[in-house]
């Protein structure tokens, strides 16, 4: 796919000429459209595919309870995609996939008493929501 040169916008020419788009602006818009979608081939999609192919395959996204602070972002990046964020009582008990993550806003960390949870990430495993901080069933 050869690159298509786009002319600079004709800023010194009025956009409208007698109620119609001027010839200079028609030429520019046609060139822009042709560069993006010329000859039935979507060049934006082609550029996206080329960029995806250039990404190093050694980089891996790993689950880690949210984006980790500090360090380089050149290697593996820890990120969690939470299914939902809610109180423990509202965590769904059906329709969950093994390994789904959620955030229980009133979930208890180790050492927190009943009713005084400050929130924990949790994951669905073997039919239960497990608090990531303790490895036990999440409680409020």
Secondary structure, DSSP 8 states (H G I E B T S, - for coil): ----------TTS-SEETTEE-HHHHHHHHHHHHHHHGGG--HHHHHHHHHHHHS-TT--EE--SS---SS-SSS-EE---EEEEE-GGGS-SSS--TT-EEEETT---TT--TT----EEEEEETTEEEETTTSSB---
